[in-house]
Amino acid sequence: MKQSKLSLLLGAAFLMATSAIGPGFLTQTTVFTQTLAASFGFVILMSILLDIGAQMNVWRIIAVSEKRAQDIANMVLPGMGYLVAILIVMGGLAFNIGNVAGAGLGLNVLFGIPAETGALASAVIAIGIFLVREAGKLMDRFAQIMGFIMIGLTIYVAAVSSPPVGEAVIKSFVPDTIDVLAIVTLVGGTVGGYITFAGGHRLLDAGVKGVSALPEVTKSSISGIVVVSIMRVVLFLAVLGVVSQGLQLDPANPPASVFQLAAGDIGYKIFGVVIWAAAITSVVGCAYTSVSFIRTFHSSLDKHHKWIIIGFIVVSTLVFLIVGRPVKILVLVGALNGLILPITLGVMLVAAYKKKIVGDYKHPVWMTVFGGIVVVSMAIMGVYTLVNELPKLML
C-alpha cells in the first residue's frame, strides 16, 4: 500500500511537471536563452521561486478544502469559479493544439511521416490511455516514464554541447539584463493556467486529501517543481552551449536545431524523442486537468468526464490539422497564462481564510506572504507585459 501511495504522489508530481514540459516549454526556453544567453539563468531562478510559492499554496488549499479549484472560487465569490473555468479551459485548449502539433513533429523527426499523420497517431495513443479502466494509474506511470526519458536525453545533449557552466551560475545571480516578459512567460508556462492545478486535482481524485495528507501533498508539489526545474536548467545549458559557440539556430524550429547542432543526426533523433514525450504527456495532462474544471458543474459532466476528455483531445487535434501552430503563438500563450495566475492564486489565498471552505485549518502565515508576493509581482509584471510586450508578439 505504501508503494502505491508513493507511486501516486510521484504520479501527481510528474503529471504537473510533464504538463508544464511541452512544446511551448522547449520553444520558450530556447528562444529566451538565444536572446539573453547566460543571463537567462536569472529568469529561471526567479521563475522557480515564484513557481514554488504558487504550487505549495494551491495544492495545500485544494487538499484541505477537499474541493476542486472552480468550486473553491465559486465559494469565495459566486460566479468566479465559472470565470476561472472558462479561462483555464480556453488556455488549455490553446496549449493543447500546440501539444498535438509537437507530438506530430516528434514522430515526423523520428520516422519521417508527415507531422499531421504523427499528430493523429499521437492523439490516438493519448485517447487510448483514457479508455483504459485504470486510466488514472496508467496516466501516472506514463508521465513518470516519459519524464525520466526527457530529462535523461536532454542531460546527454547538454553535456556534449559544453556550456559555460561557470558563467551561467554567475549570471543567474548577477544578470546583464532582466527580462520581465521572459519571467512572466516562464512562470505562465510552468504554473500558469491549468498547470497549477494538475497535480492538486489528480491527488483529490485519488483520495489524497484532508489536513492529515498535507505533508504528502507538500512533498508532491515540491517534487513537481524540482522535476520541471531540472529539465529547464538542463535544456538552458544545452542551448547555451550551442549559442555560446556562435552557432545560428533555425528560427522555424529553434529547439530542434539546438539538439542537431550539439549532437549531429543523433541529436536530431533525440530531439524527436524529447519533443514527442514532452508533447504527448502534455496532451494527456492538459486534457485531464482542463476537463476537471468543468466536471463539477453538472452530474452528467462528471459521469461522462472521460468522454469529454477524449472530445477535448479530438478538438485540439482537428484545430491543428485545419489551422496549424506557429512558434510565436506558443510564447504568446505562455505569457497570457502568466496573467491568469494572479487571479487564480489570489482566489485560493482568500479561500485559505474562509471557515466554510477550510474549516478549522490554519494556513501558515509565511505561505500566505509567499503566495501574496507571487500574486502581486506576477500582477505587476503581467500588466507590464500586456501593455508593452504582447503587442510586439502579435505583430
N, C-alpha and C positions, 0 to 999 in steps of 0.2 A: 504493500500500500504506500509505503514511504517513497519508493522509487517512482510510482505512478504520479504521486503528488509533485515530486521533484521534476519529473518529465513535463507535467502540466505547467508548472511555474516557468520552466525554461521555454516551453512552447509559447506561452503568452509573451515572454520577453522577446523571443525570436520572431513572433508574429508582428509585434510592434516594429522590431528592428528591420525585418525584411520588407515590411510595408513601406518603411522610410527609404530603404535602399532600392530604388527603382531606376529606370532610365533617366528620370529627371535628376536624381541624386548624382548619377555618373556624369551627366551633362553639366550640371551646375558646378560641381567640384572641379571639373576640367576647365570650364570656361573661366571661372574666377581665379584658379591657380595660374592660368596663362596670363591673366591681366595683372594680378597682384604679386605673383612669384612667391617668395618665401614669406612675405607679409600676410599671405592667406592663412598662415598658421594662427595668427591673432584672431581672425574671423572664426576659425574652428574652435579655438579656446573659448571665446565669448559664447558661441552657439551651444557648446557643451554645457556651460554653466546655466544658460537660460533653459536648455532642454531639461536638465535635472530639476530645476525649480518648477517647471510646468508639470512634468511627469509624476513626480513624487506627490504633489498636491492632488492632481486629478485622479490617479489610481486609488489613493487613500480615501478620498471622499466618495468615490463610487463604491468601494468596498464597505465603508462604514454605513452609508445610506442604503446599501443593497438595492440600488436603483441605477438604471442607465442614465446617461448624461442628459438626454432630452427630457426625461421625466423630472429630474432634479431641477432643470432650468424652468420647467413649467410651474414647479412649486415655489421657486424664487420669484418669478414674475409670470403670471398667466399669459400664455402665448409665446413666451421666449423660447420654449422648447421646440415649437414648430419652426420658428425663425432659425434656430441653431441647426435643426434637422435639414432645412432647405439649403442652408449654406454648406453644410457638411456633404450632403448628397450631390449637390451641384459641383463642388470642388472635387469630390471623389470621382464623379463621372469624368470630369475633365482629365484628372490624373490617370484614370484607368484607360482612357483612349491612348495616352502615351505609353502606358504599361503594355497594352496589347501590341502596339507598334514596336516597342522594344523587344518583346518576345519574338515577333516576326523577324526582326532584324537579326536577332541572335541565331535563329535557325537558318537564315539566309547566309550568314557568315560561316556557319558550321557545315552546311550541306549544299549550299548553292541554290536552294529553292527560292522562288520569289518571296519577298517579305510578306505579301498578302497571304500566301499559302501557309507560311510559317505562323502567321498570326492566327489563322483559322485552326491549325493543328494545336497551337498552344491554348487557345480558348477551349477546345475540346478536352484537353488534359485538365485544365482548371475546373471545368464543369464536372468532369468525372470525379474529382475529389468530393464535391458536394452531393453526388449521387450515392456515395458510399454510406452505409448505415452509421458507422462510427466516423462521420465526417470531421468532427472536432479533433479527435485523436490523430487522424491522418493529416489534417491541416497542420497540427503542432509538429509532428515528426517531419513532414515535408519542409516546413520553414526552417527547422534546425539543420537538416542535411544540406539544403541549398545555401544556408547562411555560412556554414563551415567551408563549403566548396568555394564560394565567392571570396571569402577572406583569404583562404589558403593560396588560391591562384593569384590574387592581387598582391599578396606579400612577395611572391616569386617575381612578378613584374617590377615591383618597387625595388627589389634587391638588384636586379640586372640593370636598372636604369641609373644606378649610382647617384642618388640625390645628395645634395649638400645638406646633410642632416644637421650639422652644427649651426649653419646659417638659419635653417628652418626653426630650430629651437630658440635662437636669439630673437628672431623676428616675430615669433609667437608672443613674446612679451614686450618687445620694443619694435613695433611695425613702422615701416616707412610711411604708409598711408592707412587710414581707417575707412573702410568702405561700408557705409550704412546699408546700401542695397544688398550687398553680399551677406551681411549678418541677418537681415530680415528674410532673405531668400533661403538661407541655410536653415534657420530656425523654422520657417514655414514648411520647408521640405522635410524636416525631421520630426517636428511635433505640431505642425500646423494642421488645420482641418481634421480629417478623420483619424490621422495617425496618432494623435494624443490619446485617443480613446480605444485604440485597437486592443491593447493588452488588458486594460481595465474591464472592457466589455467581455473579453474572452474569459477572464477569471470569474466574472459574475455568472456567465452562462455555465461554467463548470462547477459552480457552487463554492468557490473560494471567496468568502465574504464575511462581514462582521468584524467587530473590533479584535476578536481573537486571531484573525487571519492577517492583521496588519504587518507583523514582522515579515511574513512571507511575501505579501503584496509589495512592500518596500524593496525587498531584495530583488524581486522580479522586475520592478520598474527600473531600478538602477542597472540591472543586468542588460536590459534592452538598450539603454543609453550607452553602456560600455561597448556593446556589440556594434552599434551604429558608429560610435566614435572611433573604434579601431579601424573599421572599414574606411571611414572618412580620412583618417590620418594616413593610412597605407596608400589609398588612392592619391591623396595630395602629394605624397613623397614620390610616387611613380610618375605623376605629371611633372612635378618639379624637376626630377632627374632628366626628363626629356627636354623641357623648355630651357633649362639652365645650360644645355649644350647648344642652344641656338637653333634647335630644330623646329620647323614650322608644322603646326597641327592643321589638319583638314577641317575647315570651318563647317563643312557639311556633316561631319561626324567626328567631333573632337576626341571623344573617349577612345574610339577605335584606333585613331592614328597614334595615340599615346602607347597603347599596347603593341601596335605594329612597329613603331619606331624604337621601342625599348627592347623587344624580343623577336623581331622579324615575323616570319609567317606563323611560327608557333605562337607568338604573342597575339597575333590577329585571331587565331583559333581560340586562344584563351579568352580573348575579349568576347567572342561568340558565346562561350560557356557562361562567363560572368554576367553579361547583359541578359542572357536568357534566364538564368537563375534569379537575377535581380527582378526582372520583369514579371516572370510567372508567379513568384511569391507575392509580388505587389498586386497583381491581378486578384489573387485569392484573398489577401488581407484587405484590400480596398473594397472589394465587393461584399465580403463578410461584414466589415465594420460599418460601411455606408448603410447597408440594409438594416443593421442593428439599431439605427437611429429612427427608423420608421415602424419597426415591428410591434412596438408597444402602443401605437395609436389606435389599433383595432385588432380584435381577436383573430379575424381572418388573415390579417397581415402576419401575425405571429404564427398561426397554424401553417401557413404556406410560405414561410420565410425562405426556405431552401430554394423554392421555385422562383422567388423574387430575386434571390442572389444570382441564380442562373440567368434570369432575364437581364439583370444588370450587366453581366459579362457579355451576353449576346448583343445588347445595345451598344456597349463600348466597342465591340469588335466591328459591328456594322458601320458605326460612325467612322472608325479608322479606315475601313475599306472604301468608304464613299468620299471622305474628306481628306484623309491623310493627317500627318502630325509633324509640323516643323520644329526645329530645335528651340527657337526663340520662345515658343509657347510654353515649353517645359520650365524655362526660367521664370516666365511671367506667372504661371500658376503657382509656383513655389512662393513667389513674392506675395501674391494675393492670399495664399493660405496663411502667411505670416500675419496678415491683417485680421484674420478670423480669430487667431489665438488670444489676443487681449479680451475679446468678448467672451469666449467660452471659458477661459481660465478665470476671468473676473467673476462670472456667474458661479463657478464652482467654489471660489473662495467665500463668496457671500453665503452660499449654501452650508458651508462648514460651521456657520454660527447660527443656524436655524434649527431649533429643537425638533420641529415637526419633520425635519429631514434626517438629522443625525442623532436624535435622542440626547442621551447624557454625555455623548462623546465630546472631549475637549481637544480641539485641533491645536497642535503646538504653535506657539506664537512665532518662533523662528521660521517655521514653514510658511506661515501666513505672510510674514515680512518678505521672505524669499520669493514667494509667489507674487506678492504685490509689486516687488521690484521688476519682475518679469513682465507683468501686465503694463506697468507704467512705461518701462523702457521700450517694449515692443509697440505700444500705442504711439509713442513719440516717433520712434523710427519708422513705424508703419505709415503714419501721416506724412512724414518727410518723404518717404519713398513714393507714396501715392501722388504727392504734389510735384516732386522734382524728377523722379527716375522712371516711373511707369510709363509716362507719355513717350519717353525716348525708346522704351522697349516696344511700344506699339507702332512706332514709325516703320 
